[in-house]
Amino acid sequence: MESNFLVLKNRHRIVKLDLDQVTHVEVDDYLCTVYCQESSSLLCCLPLKEIARQLPPSFQKINRSYIINPNHIQEINVRKKEILLTCGVWLPVSRSQWKNIREVLPEGFTNLL
């Protein structure tokens, strides 16, 4: 049974995040930041691969630093290979991952690419 929550440890806290609220995950050096709607975020010391294992297959890695929740895609810039999320952040998509994006796009986007 697939859980609709992500449980992460942040220093001395254990936090349960609703996956529907998660917009994207970013790694910078050894720190991962999980971003949620309404500008909240959570820092944790886990590798991106470990967080990716805990996420459902609908979440998509778009380059070596980011995993996105496709349900939060608002706009796609095909020329620049960038995705705008509902939180207002533009994220770059690597050439190798660009081909895989089509498989996870929300309804409406797939017919246009």
Buried (B, 14 or more C-beta within 10 A) or exposed (E): EEEEEBEBEEEEEEEEBEBEBBBBBBBEEEEBEBBBBEEEBBEBEBEBEEBBEBBEEEBBBBBEBBBBBBBBBEEBEEEEBBBBBEBEBEBBBBEEBBEEBEEBBEEEBEEEE
